[in-house]
Amino acid sequence: MYHGSTLILLPDVCELPAKLQRKRKAPMPAFEPAHAPAPPQPQPAPISSKGFKQKKSTYRISVAPSGRARCRRCRAVIVKGETRLEISAFVKPGRYTLLLRCTAPVCIDAPLSAAILSVYKSANRVPVDAALEGSAEVQRVVRAINFPLLNA
């Protein structure tokens, strides 16, 4: 005894009536300009989506005034009196945020060194806190900025 539904046979090709078929668009003709396009113009300074010009971050070698800060790379606490690298990052006109890095050789990496050198052109031109002026620690940090690949 056969239980279940009946078998329905469908045709191999199913065509809709002419009214229900989609209209096919004619191919667009290839357009060739008579002359070559003008070369692109150089872009001005980057402008943010808010409509103001971006500014580069500034950097400074300083002494930690307290022991509350942490390094942005290794997350280690920067002890009071220890040498640190301050990064004043531009947010919008009149607004900056202060980021800190310890001066451990691993934390002064190639991207940070490249960013510092793009602003100051030489690590000797990075501003230094008056308390650290001329110290061996500052010279070590300057060397680490100039030669980041030797740090790792």
N, CA, C and O atoms as a GROMACS GRO file, in nm:
protein
  608
    1MET      N    1   0.084  -0.116   0.000
    1MET     CA    2   0.000   0.000   0.000
    1MET      C    3   0.089   0.123   0.000
    1MET      O    4   0.191   0.126   0.068
    2TYR      N    5   0.050   0.228  -0.078
    2TYR     CA    6   0.130   0.347  -0.096
    2TYR      C    7   0.076   0.458  -0.006
    2TYR      O    8  -0.040   0.497  -0.016
    3HIS      N    9   0.163   0.509   0.085
    3HIS     CA   10   0.126   0.619   0.174
    3HIS      C   11   0.209   0.741   0.139
    3HIS      O   12   0.326   0.726   0.105
    4GLY      N   13   0.155   0.857   0.145
    4GLY     CA   14   0.230   0.980   0.119
    4GLY      C   15   0.170   1.061   0.008
    4GLY      O   16   0.060   1.034  -0.039
    5SER      N   17   0.246   1.160  -0.035
    5SER     CA   18   0.194   1.250  -0.137
    5SER      C   19   0.223   1.196  -0.276
    5SER      O   20   0.303   1.104  -0.293
    6THR      N   21   0.158   1.255  -0.373
    6THR     CA   22   0.179   1.211  -0.510
    6THR      C   23   0.299   1.282  -0.569
    6THR      O   24   0.334   1.391  -0.525
    7LEU      N   25   0.359   1.222  -0.665
    7LEU     CA   26   0.477   1.276  -0.729
    7LEU      C   27   0.435   1.374  -0.837
    7LEU      O   28   0.350   1.343  -0.921
    8ILE      N   29   0.494   1.494  -0.835
    8ILE     CA   30   0.461   1.597  -0.933
    8ILE      C   31   0.580   1.610  -1.027
    8ILE      O   32   0.692   1.629  -0.982
    9LEU      N   33   0.556   1.601  -1.156
    9LEU     CA   34   0.660   1.615  -1.256
    9LEU      C   35   0.660   1.758  -1.309
    9LEU      O   36   0.556   1.811  -1.348
   10LEU      N   37   0.780   1.820  -1.309
   10LEU     CA   38   0.793   1.957  -1.358
   10LEU      C   39   0.866   1.954  -1.492
   10LEU      O   40   0.947   1.865  -1.516
   11PRO      N   41   0.839   2.051  -1.580
   11PRO     CA   42   0.909   2.055  -1.708
   11PRO      C   43   1.056   2.095  -1.688
   11PRO      O   44   1.090   2.155  -1.586
   12ASP      N   45   1.143   2.062  -1.785
   12ASP     CA   46   1.285   2.095  -1.776
   12ASP      C   47   1.309   2.245  -1.782
   12ASP      O   48   1.398   2.296  -1.713
   13VAL      N   49   1.233   2.316  -1.862
   13VAL     CA   50   1.250   2.460  -1.878
   13VAL      C   51   1.122   2.528  -1.834
   13VAL      O   52   1.012   2.489  -1.875
   14CYS      N   53   1.138   2.630  -1.752
   14CYS     CA   54   1.020   2.703  -1.703
   14CYS      C   55   1.032   2.846  -1.752
   14CYS      O   56   1.123   2.918  -1.711
   15GLU      N   57   0.944   2.888  -1.838
   15GLU     CA   58   0.947   3.024  -1.891
   15GLU      C   59   0.824   3.099  -1.842
   15GLU      O   60   0.713   3.046  -1.839
   16LEU      N   61   0.849   3.224  -1.804
   16LEU     CA   62   0.740   3.310  -1.760
   16LEU      C   63   0.674   3.373  -1.882
   16LEU      O   64   0.738   3.386  -1.987
   17PRO      N   65   0.551   3.412  -1.870
   17PRO     CA   66   0.488   3.485  -1.980
   17PRO      C   67   0.565   3.614  -2.008
   17PRO      O   68   0.632   3.664  -1.918
   18ALA      N   69   0.559   3.667  -2.126
   18ALA     CA   70   0.636   3.784  -2.169
   18ALA      C   71   0.616   3.903  -2.076
   18ALA      O   72   0.711   3.978  -2.054
   19LYS      N   73   0.499   3.923  -2.021
   19LYS     CA   74   0.472   4.035  -1.933
   19LYS      C   75   0.552   4.027  -1.802
   19LYS      O   76   0.596   4.130  -1.752
   20LEU      N   77   0.573   3.910  -1.749
   20LEU     CA   78   0.638   3.891  -1.619
   20LEU      C   79   0.790   3.880  -1.629
   20LEU      O   80   0.857   3.884  -1.527
   21GLN      N   81   0.845   3.865  -1.750
   21GLN     CA   82   0.990   3.854  -1.764
   21GLN      C   83   1.055   3.990  -1.740
   21GLN      O   84   0.998   4.094  -1.771
   22ARG      N   85   1.175   3.987  -1.684
   22ARG     CA   86   1.250   4.110  -1.659
   22ARG      C   87   1.303   4.166  -1.790
   22ARG      O   88   1.342   4.092  -1.880
   23LYS      N   89   1.302   4.297  -1.798
   23LYS     CA   90   1.358   4.360  -1.916
   23LYS      C   91   1.509   4.364  -1.900
   23LYS      O   92   1.560   4.397  -1.793
   24ARG      N   93   1.579   4.330  -2.005
   24ARG     CA   94   1.725   4.334  -2.001
   24ARG      C   95   1.772   4.469  -2.053
   24ARG      O   96   1.722   4.519  -2.153
   25LYS      N   97   1.869   4.527  -1.982
   25LYS     CA   98   1.922   4.655  -2.023
   25LYS      C   99   2.020   4.635  -2.137
   25LYS      O  100   2.094   4.536  -2.141
   26ALA      N  101   2.019   4.728  -2.229
   26ALA     CA  102   2.113   4.723  -2.341
   26ALA      C  103   2.252   4.753  -2.288
   26ALA      O  104   2.266   4.837  -2.199
   27PRO      N  105   2.355   4.687  -2.340
   27PRO     CA  106   2.491   4.714  -2.292
   27PRO      C  107   2.532   4.858  -2.324
   27PRO      O  108   2.498   4.912  -2.429
   28MET      N  109   2.605   4.919  -2.230
   28MET     CA  110   2.650   5.056  -2.248
   28MET      C  111   2.765   5.058  -2.348
   28MET      O  112   2.853   4.972  -2.343
   29PRO      N  113   2.766   5.155  -2.440
   29PRO     CA  114   2.878   5.161  -2.535
   29PRO      C  115   3.005   5.205  -2.463
   29PRO      O  116   3.001   5.284  -2.368
   30ALA      N  117   3.116   5.153  -2.508
   30ALA     CA  118   3.245   5.188  -2.448
   30ALA      C  119   3.276   5.333  -2.482
   30ALA      O  120   3.269   5.373  -2.598
   31PHE      N  121   3.313   5.412  -2.380
   31PHE     CA  122   3.343   5.553  -2.400
   31PHE      C  123   3.492   5.572  -2.385
   31PHE      O  124   3.550   5.535  -2.284
   32GLU      N  125   3.553   5.630  -2.485
   32GLU     CA  126   3.696   5.659  -2.480
   32GLU      C  127   3.714   5.809  -2.490
   32GLU      O  128   3.670   5.870  -2.588
   33PRO      N  129   3.780   5.870  -2.391
   33PRO     CA  130   3.799   6.015  -2.397
   33PRO      C  131   3.895   6.052  -2.509
   33PRO      O  132   3.984   5.975  -2.545
   34ALA      N  133   3.875   6.172  -2.565
   34ALA     CA  134   3.958   6.217  -2.675
   34ALA      C  135   4.100   6.249  -2.628
   34ALA      O  136   4.195   6.235  -2.706
   35HIS      N  137   4.116   6.291  -2.502
   35HIS     CA  138   4.249   6.323  -2.450
   35HIS      C  139   4.269   6.256  -2.315
   35HIS      O  140   4.173   6.212  -2.251
   36ALA      N  141   4.394   6.248  -2.272
   36ALA     CA  142   4.427   6.185  -2.143
   36ALA      C  143   4.381   6.277  -2.029
   36ALA      O  144   4.386   6.399  -2.042
   37PRO      N  145   4.336   6.218  -1.918
   37PRO     CA  146   4.293   6.301  -1.804
   37PRO      C  147   4.412   6.374  -1.742
   37PRO      O  148   4.526   6.327  -1.751
   38ALA      N  149   4.386   6.487  -1.678
   38ALA     CA  150   4.490   6.566  -1.613
   38ALA      C  151   4.546   6.489  -1.494
   38ALA      O  152   4.472   6.416  -1.427
   39PRO      N  153   4.676   6.504  -1.465
   39PRO     CA  154   4.734   6.434  -1.349
   39PRO      C  155   4.672   6.487  -1.220
   39PRO      O  156   4.633   6.604  -1.214
   40PRO      N  157   4.663   6.403  -1.117
   40PRO     CA  158   4.601   6.447  -0.991
   40PRO      C  159   4.682   6.558  -0.925
   40PRO      O  160   4.805   6.559  -0.932
   41GLN      N  161   4.612   6.651  -0.862
   41GLN     CA  162   4.676   6.762  -0.793
   41GLN      C  163   4.725   6.716  -0.657
   41GLN      O  164   4.663   6.628  -0.596
   42PRO      N  165   4.837   6.773  -0.605
   42PRO     CA  166   4.884   6.734  -0.472
   42PRO      C  167   4.781   6.771  -0.366
   42PRO      O  168   4.716   6.875  -0.375
   43GLN      N  169   4.766   6.684  -0.266
   43GLN     CA  170   4.667   6.704  -0.161
   43GLN      C  171   4.721   6.799  -0.054
   43GLN      O  172   4.839   6.791  -0.020
   44PRO      N  173   4.637   6.889  -0.001
   44PRO     CA  174   4.681   6.975   0.110
   44PRO      C  175   4.691   6.894   0.239
   44PRO      O  176   4.670   6.772   0.240
   45ALA      N  177   4.723   6.962   0.348
   45ALA     CA  178   4.734   6.895   0.479
   45ALA      C  179   4.605   6.820   0.508
   45ALA      O  180   4.497   6.865   0.471
   46PRO      N  181   4.616   6.704   0.575
   46PRO     CA  182   4.495   6.625   0.601
   46PRO      C  183   4.394   6.703   0.684
   46PRO      O  184   4.428   6.768   0.783
   47ILE      N  185   4.269   6.694   0.642
   47ILE     CA  186   4.160   6.759   0.715
   47ILE      C  187   4.069   6.650   0.768
   47ILE      O  188   4.030   6.560   0.694
   48SER      N  189   4.036   6.658   0.895
   48SER     CA  190   3.952   6.556   0.956
   48SER      C  191   3.809   6.570   0.907
   48SER      O  192   3.774   6.666   0.839
   49SER      N  193   3.726   6.475   0.943
   49SER     CA  194   3.585   6.479   0.905
   49SER      C  195   3.512   6.594   0.976
   49SER      O  196   3.402   6.632   0.935
   50LYS      N  197   3.571   6.648   1.080
   50LYS     CA  198   3.509   6.758   1.154
   50LYS      C  199   3.539   6.893   1.090
   50LYS      O  200   3.479   6.994   1.128
   51GLY      N  201   3.632   6.898   0.992
   51GLY     CA  202   3.660   7.021   0.921
   51GLY      C  203   3.780   7.099   0.970
   51GLY      O  204   3.795   7.214   0.929
   52PHE      N  205   3.866   7.045   1.054
   52PHE     CA  206   3.985   7.117   1.097
   52PHE      C  207   4.109   7.038   1.058
   52PHE      O  208   4.104   6.917   1.035
   53LYS      N  209   4.222   7.109   1.050
   53LYS     CA  210   4.348   7.046   1.010
   53LYS      C  211   4.405   6.965   1.124
   53LYS      O  212   4.403   7.007   1.240
   54GLN      N  213   4.457   6.849   1.090
   54GLN     CA  214   4.522   6.764   1.189
   54GLN      C  215   4.659   6.822   1.224
   54GLN      O  216   4.726   6.877   1.136
   55LYS      N  217   4.701   6.811   1.346
   55LYS     CA  218   4.835   6.853   1.388
   55LYS      C  219   4.912   6.731   1.434
   55LYS      O  220   4.853   6.633   1.481
   56LYS      N  221   5.043   6.737   1.421
   56LYS     CA  222   5.125   6.625   1.466
   56LYS      C  223   5.135   6.628   1.618
   56LYS      O  224   5.122   6.733   1.681
   57SER      N  225   5.159   6.512   1.675
   57SER     CA  226   5.180   6.503   1.819
   57SER      C  227   5.314   6.565   1.854
   57SER      O  228   5.404   6.574   1.771
   58THR      N  229   5.326   6.609   1.980
   58THR     CA  230   5.454   6.661   2.027
   58THR      C  231   5.507   6.565   2.133
   58THR      O  232   5.430   6.492   2.196
   59TYR      N  233   5.639   6.565   2.153
   59TYR     CA  234   5.705   6.470   2.242
   59TYR      C  235   5.796   6.547   2.337
   59TYR      O  236   5.844   6.656   2.305
   60ARG      N  237   5.820   6.488   2.454
   60ARG     CA  238   5.903   6.554   2.555
   60ARG      C  239   5.961   6.449   2.648
   60ARG      O  240   5.892   6.355   2.687
   61ILE      N  241   6.087   6.464   2.685
   61ILE     CA  242   6.152   6.375   2.784
   61ILE      C  243   6.142   6.446   2.918
   61ILE      O  244   6.187   6.560   2.932
   62SER      N  245   6.082   6.378   3.017
   62SER     CA  246   6.060   6.444   3.147
   62SER      C  247   6.078   6.346   3.262
   62SER      O  248   6.103   6.227   3.244
   63VAL      N  249   6.065   6.402   3.383
   63VAL     CA  250   6.072   6.323   3.506
   63VAL      C  251   5.930   6.299   3.555
   63VAL      O  252   5.847   6.391   3.552
   64ALA      N  253   5.900   6.178   3.600
   64ALA     CA  254   5.767   6.146   3.650
   64ALA      C  255   5.745   6.217   3.784
   64ALA      O  256   5.822   6.196   3.878
   65PRO      N  257   5.640   6.302   3.795
   65PRO     CA  258   5.616   6.373   3.920
   65PRO      C  259   5.552   6.287   4.028
   65PRO      O  260   5.557   6.321   4.147
   66SER      N  261   5.491   6.174   3.988
   66SER     CA  262   5.430   6.084   4.086
   66SER      C  263   5.448   5.942   4.036
   66SER      O  264   5.502   5.920   3.927
   67GLY      N  265   5.404   5.847   4.112
   67GLY     CA  266   5.414   5.706   4.073
   67GLY      C  267   5.283   5.648   4.026
   67GLY      O  268   5.263   5.527   4.036
   68ARG      N  269   5.191   5.732   3.975
   68ARG     CA  270   5.059   5.684   3.938
   68ARG      C  271   5.046   5.645   3.790
   68ARG      O  272   4.951   5.574   3.755
   69ALA      N  273   5.136   5.689   3.705
   69ALA     CA  274   5.122   5.666   3.561
   69ALA      C  275   5.170   5.528   3.520
   69ALA      O  276   5.251   5.466   3.589
   70ARG      N  277   5.119   5.481   3.406
   70ARG     CA  278   5.162   5.354   3.347
   70ARG      C  279   5.210   5.377   3.204
   70ARG      O  280   5.164   5.470   3.136
   71CYS      N  281   5.301   5.293   3.161
   71CYS     CA  282   5.350   5.299   3.024
   71CYS      C  283   5.241   5.249   2.930
   71CYS      O  284   5.173   5.150   2.960
   72ARG      N  285   5.223   5.316   2.816
   72ARG     CA  286   5.120   5.277   2.719
   72ARG      C  287   5.157   5.149   2.645
   72ARG      O  288   5.070   5.087   2.584
   73ARG      N  289   5.283   5.108   2.649
   73ARG     CA  290   5.323   4.988   2.575
   73ARG      C  291   5.333   4.866   2.667
   73ARG      O  292   5.267   4.764   2.642
   74CYS      N  293   5.413   4.876   2.772
   74CYS     CA  294   5.436   4.757   2.856
   74CYS      C  295   5.345   4.754   2.979
   74CYS      O  296   5.343   4.655   3.052
   75ARG      N  297   5.270   4.861   3.003
   75ARG     CA  298   5.175   4.873   3.114
   75ARG      C  299   5.242   4.873   3.252
   75ARG      O  300   5.174   4.859   3.354
   76ALA      N  301   5.374   4.889   3.256
   76ALA     CA  302   5.446   4.895   3.384
   76ALA      C  303   5.424   5.033   3.448
   76ALA      O  304   5.407   5.133   3.379
   77VAL      N  305   5.426   5.036   3.581
   77VAL     CA  306   5.412   5.162   3.653
   77VAL      C  307   5.540   5.244   3.636
   77VAL      O  308   5.650   5.192   3.649
   78ILE      N  309   5.523   5.372   3.606
   78ILE     CA  310   5.638   5.463   3.596
   78ILE      C  311   5.657   5.525   3.734
   78ILE      O  312   5.576   5.607   3.777
   79VAL      N  313   5.763   5.487   3.802
   79VAL     CA  314   5.790   5.526   3.940
   79VAL      C  315   5.823   5.675   3.947
   79VAL      O  316   5.876   5.732   3.852
   80LYS      N  317   5.792   5.739   4.060
   80LYS     CA  318   5.820   5.880   4.081
   80LYS      C  319   5.970   5.906   4.065
   80LYS      O  320   6.052   5.834   4.121
   81GLY      N  321   6.004   6.009   3.988
   81GLY     CA  322   6.144   6.045   3.966
   81GLY      C  323   6.208   5.974   3.848
   81GLY      O  324   6.320   6.008   3.810
   82GLU      N  325   6.141   5.875   3.789
   82GLU     CA  326   6.195   5.800   3.676
   82GLU      C  327   6.178   5.882   3.547
   82GLU      O  328   6.085   5.962   3.535
   83THR      N  329   6.268   5.862   3.452
   83THR     CA  330   6.258   5.931   3.323
   83THR      C  331   6.146   5.869   3.241
   83THR      O  332   6.131   5.747   3.237
   84ARG      N  333   6.068   5.955   3.174
   84ARG     CA  334   5.958   5.907   3.091
   84ARG      C  335   5.951   5.988   2.963
   84ARG      O  336   6.012   6.095   2.953
   85LEU      N  337   5.877   5.939   2.867
   85LEU     CA  338   5.858   6.008   2.740
   85LEU      C  339   5.711   6.049   2.732
   85LEU      O  340   5.623   5.963   2.731
   86GLU      N  341   5.685   6.180   2.726
   86GLU     CA  342   5.548   6.232   2.718
   86GLU      C  343   5.510   6.249   2.572
   86GLU      O  344   5.588   6.302   2.492
   87ILE      N  345   5.390   6.205   2.536
   87ILE     CA  346   5.337   6.222   2.403
   87ILE      C  347   5.211   6.306   2.417
   87ILE      O  348   5.113   6.263   2.478
   88SER      N  349   5.213   6.425   2.361
   88SER     CA  350   5.096   6.512   2.364
   88SER      C  351   5.025   6.497   2.230
   88SER      O  352   5.066   6.556   2.131
   89ALA      N  353   4.919   6.416   2.228
   89ALA     CA  354   4.850   6.381   2.105
   89ALA      C  355   4.736   6.478   2.079
   89ALA      O  356   4.655   6.507   2.168
   90PHE      N  357   4.729   6.529   1.956
   90PHE     CA  358   4.625   6.623   1.913
   90PHE      C  359   4.492   6.551   1.901
   90PHE      O  360   4.484   6.444   1.839
   91VAL      N  361   4.386   6.609   1.959
   91VAL     CA  362   4.252   6.553   1.947
   91VAL      C  363   4.167   6.642   1.856
   91VAL      O  364   4.116   6.596   1.755
   92LYS      N  365   4.155   6.769   1.893
   92LYS     CA  366   4.087   6.869   1.812
   92LYS      C  367   4.140   7.004   1.857
   92LYS      O  368   4.209   7.010   1.959
   93PRO      N  369   4.112   7.113   1.785
   93PRO     CA  370   4.168   7.242   1.824
   93PRO      C  371   4.142   7.274   1.971
   93PRO      O  372   4.028   7.272   2.018
   94GLY      N  373   4.251   7.304   2.042
   94GLY     CA  374   4.240   7.335   2.184
   94GLY      C  375   4.235   7.214   2.275
   94GLY      O  376   4.226   7.230   2.397
   95ARG      N  377   4.241   7.093   2.221
   95ARG     CA  378   4.232   6.972   2.302
   95ARG      C  379   4.345   6.876   2.267
   95ARG      O  380   4.358   6.835   2.151
   96TYR      N  381   4.424   6.840   2.365
   96TYR     CA  382   4.531   6.741   2.352
   96TYR      C  383   4.514   6.638   2.462
   96TYR      O  384   4.450   6.665   2.564
   97THR      N  385   4.570   6.520   2.442
   97THR     CA  386   4.569   6.419   2.547
   97THR      C  387   4.713   6.377   2.572
   97THR      O  388   4.792   6.367   2.477
   98LEU      N  389   4.748   6.353   2.695
   98LEU     CA  390   4.884   6.319   2.733
   98LEU      C  391   4.897   6.167   2.747
   98LEU      O  392   4.827   6.105   2.827
   99LEU      N  393   4.986   6.109   2.667
   99LEU     CA  394   5.016   5.966   2.673
   99LEU      C  395   5.159   5.951   2.722
   99LEU      O  396   5.243   6.036   2.695
  100LEU      N  397   5.187   5.843   2.793
  100LEU     CA  398   5.320   5.826   2.851
  100LEU      C  399   5.383   5.694   2.809
  100LEU      O  400   5.314   5.594   2.791
  101ARG      N  401   5.515   5.696   2.794
  101ARG     CA  402   5.592   5.574   2.770
  101ARG      C  403   5.710   5.575   2.866
  101ARG      O  404   5.770   5.680   2.890
  102CYS      N  405   5.742   5.460   2.920
  102CYS     CA  406   5.863   5.451   3.000
  102CYS      C  407   5.981   5.447   2.903
  102CYS      O  408   5.961   5.428   2.783
  103THR      N  409   6.100   5.465   2.953
  103THR     CA  410   6.217   5.472   2.864
  103THR      C  411   6.291   5.340   2.855
  103THR      O  412   6.409   5.337   2.820
  104ALA      N  413   6.223   5.231   2.885
  104ALA     CA  414   6.284   5.099   2.868
  104ALA      C  415   6.312   5.078   2.719
  104ALA      O  416   6.235   5.125   2.635
  105PRO      N  417   6.420   5.010   2.685
  105PRO     CA  418   6.456   4.993   2.544
  105PRO      C  419   6.345   4.929   2.460
  105PRO      O  420   6.330   4.962   2.343
  106VAL      N  421   6.267   4.839   2.518
  106VAL     CA  422   6.160   4.773   2.443
  106VAL      C  423   6.046   4.870   2.411
  106VAL      O  424   5.980   4.856   2.308
  107CYS      N  425   6.023   4.968   2.497
  107CYS     CA  426   5.910   5.059   2.480
  107CYS      C  427   5.936   5.171   2.379
  107CYS      O  428   5.841   5.231   2.329
  108ILE      N  429   6.061   5.199   2.348
  108ILE     CA  430   6.093   5.296   2.244
  108ILE      C  431   6.116   5.216   2.117
  108ILE      O  432   6.230   5.182   2.083
  109ASP      N  433   6.006   5.185   2.047
  109ASP     CA  434   6.013   5.098   1.930
  109ASP      C  435   6.024   5.181   1.801
  109ASP      O  436   6.023   5.304   1.806
  110ALA      N  437   6.034   5.113   1.689
  110ALA     CA  438   6.055   5.179   1.560
  110ALA      C  439   5.941   5.274   1.521
  110ALA      O  440   5.969   5.384   1.476
  111PRO      N  441   5.811   5.236   1.537
  111PRO     CA  442   5.706   5.331   1.501
  111PRO      C  443   5.710   5.459   1.584
  111PRO      O  444   5.687   5.568   1.531
  112LEU      N  445   5.738   5.448   1.714
  112LEU     CA  446   5.747   5.566   1.800
  112LEU      C  447   5.865   5.652   1.758
  112LEU      O  448   5.853   5.774   1.749
  113SER      N  449   5.980   5.590   1.732
  113SER     CA  450   6.098   5.664   1.690
  113SER      C  451   6.072   5.736   1.558
  113SER      O  452   6.111   5.852   1.542
  114ALA      N  453   6.007   5.669   1.464
  114ALA     CA  454   5.976   5.732   1.335
  114ALA      C  455   5.884   5.852   1.354
  114ALA      O  456   5.901   5.954   1.287
  115ALA      N  457   5.787   5.841   1.443
  115ALA     CA  458   5.695   5.952   1.469
  115ALA      C  459   5.769   6.070   1.532
  115ALA      O  460   5.744   6.185   1.495
  116ILE      N  461   5.858   6.043   1.626
  116ILE     CA  462   5.935   6.149   1.692
  116ILE      C  463   6.026   6.218   1.590
  116ILE      O  464   6.033   6.340   1.586
  117LEU      N  465   6.094   6.138   1.508
  117LEU     CA  466   6.187   6.195   1.410
  117LEU      C  467   6.114   6.270   1.299
  117LEU      O  468   6.171   6.361   1.239
  118SER      N  469   5.988   6.233   1.270
  118SER     CA  470   5.912   6.307   1.168
  118SER      C  471   5.876   6.447   1.218
  118SER      O  472   5.858   6.538   1.137
  119VAL      N  473   5.866   6.464   1.348
  119VAL     CA  474   5.832   6.595   1.405
  119VAL      C  475   5.957   6.679   1.426
  119VAL      O  476   5.960   6.796   1.388
  120TYR      N  477   6.062   6.620   1.487
  120TYR     CA  478   6.179   6.697   1.528
  120TYR      C  479   6.300   6.682   1.436
  120TYR      O  480   6.398   6.755   1.453
  121LYS      N  481   6.297   6.590   1.340
  121LYS     CA  482   6.405   6.564   1.245
  121LYS      C  483   6.532   6.509   1.309
  121LYS      O  484   6.611   6.444   1.241
  122SER      N  485   6.553   6.532   1.437
  122SER     CA  486   6.668   6.478   1.510
  122SER      C  487   6.626   6.458   1.655
  122SER      O  488   6.556   6.541   1.712
  123ALA      N  489   6.670   6.349   1.713
  123ALA     CA  490   6.633   6.320   1.852
  123ALA      C  491   6.695   6.420   1.948
  123ALA      O  492   6.645   6.436   2.060
  124ASN      N  493   6.801   6.487   1.908
  124ASN     CA  494   6.864   6.588   1.995
  124ASN      C  495   6.776   6.711   2.011
  124ASN      O  496   6.797   6.789   2.105
  125ARG      N  497   6.678   6.730   1.922
  125ARG     CA  498   6.591   6.847   1.928
  125ARG      C  499   6.465   6.822   2.012
  125ARG      O  500   6.386   6.915   2.031
  126VAL      N  501   6.445   6.700   2.063
  126VAL     CA  502   6.329   6.671   2.148
  126VAL      C  503   6.344   6.750   2.278
  126VAL      O  504   6.449   6.744   2.341
  127PRO      N  505   6.240   6.825   2.320
  127PRO     CA  506   6.249   6.902   2.444
  127PRO      C  507   6.275   6.812   2.565
  127PRO      O  508   6.220   6.702   2.576
  128VAL      N  509   6.359   6.862   2.656
  128VAL     CA  510   6.397   6.786   2.776
  128VAL      C  511   6.362   6.869   2.899
  128VAL      O  512   6.381   6.991   2.899
  129ASP      N  513   6.311   6.804   3.003
  129ASP     CA  514   6.282   6.868   3.131
  129ASP      C  515   6.410   6.931   3.187
  129ASP      O  516   6.519   6.877   3.168
  130ALA      N  517   6.397   7.045   3.254
  130ALA     CA  518   6.513   7.115   3.309
  130ALA      C  519   6.591   7.029   3.409
  130ALA      O  520   6.713   7.039   3.416
  131ALA      N  521   6.522   6.944   3.485
  131ALA     CA  522   6.588   6.860   3.584
  131ALA      C  523   6.676   6.753   3.520
  131ALA      O  524   6.769   6.703   3.584
  132LEU      N  525   6.650   6.719   3.394
  132LEU     CA  526   6.726   6.613   3.326
  132LEU      C  527   6.830   6.667   3.228
  132LEU      O  528   6.906   6.588   3.171
  133GLU      N  529   6.835   6.796   3.208
  133GLU     CA  530   6.921   6.856   3.107
  133GLU      C  531   7.066   6.808   3.118
  133GLU      O  532   7.130   6.826   3.222
  134GLY      N  533   7.117   6.749   3.011
  134GLY     CA  534   7.257   6.706   3.005
  134GLY      C  535   7.289   6.576   3.077
  134GLY      O  536   7.406   6.540   3.085
  135SER      N  537   7.192   6.505   3.130
  135SER     CA  538   7.221   6.382   3.205
  135SER      C  539   7.247   6.265   3.112
  135SER      O  540   7.211   6.268   2.994
  136ALA      N  541   7.311   6.163   3.166
  136ALA     CA  542   7.340   6.042   3.089
  136ALA      C  543   7.211   5.969   3.051
  136ALA      O  544   7.204   5.903   2.948
  137GLU      N  545   7.109   5.982   3.134
  137GLU     CA  546   6.981   5.917   3.106
  137GLU      C  547   6.918   5.975   2.980
  137GLU      O  548   6.863   5.901   2.898
  138VAL      N  549   6.925   6.106   2.963
  138VAL     CA  550   6.871   6.171   2.844
  138VAL      C  551   6.948   6.124   2.721
  138VAL      O  552   6.887   6.098   2.617
  139GLN      N  553   7.079   6.114   2.731
  139GLN     CA  554   7.161   6.068   2.618
  139GLN      C  555   7.123   5.925   2.578
  139GLN      O  556   7.122   5.891   2.460
  140ARG      N  557   7.093   5.841   2.678
  140ARG     CA  558   7.051   5.704   2.650
  140ARG      C  559   6.918   5.702   2.575
  140ARG      O  560   6.901   5.625   2.481
  141VAL      N  561   6.823   5.787   2.617
  141VAL     CA  562   6.692   5.793   2.552
  141VAL      C  563   6.707   5.846   2.410
  141VAL      O  564   6.642   5.795   2.318
  142VAL      N  565   6.792   5.948   2.391
  142VAL     CA  566   6.815   6.004   2.257
  142VAL      C  567   6.875   5.897   2.164
  142VAL      O  568   6.835   5.886   2.048
  143ARG      N  569   6.970   5.818   2.216
  143ARG     CA  570   7.028   5.708   2.138
  143ARG      C  571   6.921   5.604   2.103
  143ARG      O  572   6.920   5.552   1.992
  144ALA      N  573   6.833   5.576   2.198
  144ALA     CA  574   6.726   5.478   2.174
  144ALA      C  575   6.629   5.527   2.067
  144ALA      O  576   6.576   5.447   1.990
  145ILE      N  577   6.606   5.657   2.062
  145ILE     CA  578   6.517   5.713   1.959
  145ILE      C  579   6.585   5.709   1.823
  145ILE      O  580   6.522   5.676   1.722
  146ASN      N  581   6.714   5.742   1.819
  146ASN     CA  582   6.788   5.742   1.692
  146ASN      C  583   6.807   5.602   1.635
  146ASN      O  584   6.805   5.585   1.513
  147PHE      N  585   6.827   5.503   1.720
  147PHE     CA  586   6.856   5.366   1.676
  147PHE      C  587   6.759   5.268   1.741
  147PHE      O  588   6.800   5.194   1.830
  148PRO      N  589   6.632   5.266   1.700
  148PRO     CA  590   6.532   5.182   1.766
  148PRO      C  591   6.556   5.032   1.745
  148PRO      O  592   6.515   4.952   1.829
  149LEU      N  593   6.621   4.993   1.636
  149LEU     CA  594   6.640   4.850   1.609
  149LEU      C  595   6.744   4.788   1.702
  149LEU      O  596   6.744   4.667   1.722
  150LEU      N  597   6.832   4.870   1.758
  150LEU     CA  598   6.932   4.817   1.849
  150LEU      C  599   6.876   4.792   1.988
  150LEU      O  600   6.940   4.725   2.069
  151ASN      N  601   6.757   4.846   2.017
  151ASN     CA  602   6.697   4.833   2.150
  151ASN      C  603   6.645   4.693   2.177
  151ASN      O  604   6.656   4.642   2.288
  152ALA      N  605   6.589   4.630   2.074
  152ALA     CA  606   6.521   4.502   2.094
  152ALA      C  607   6.616   4.390   2.111
  152ALA      O  608   6.574   4.275   2.129
   0.00000   0.00000   0.00000
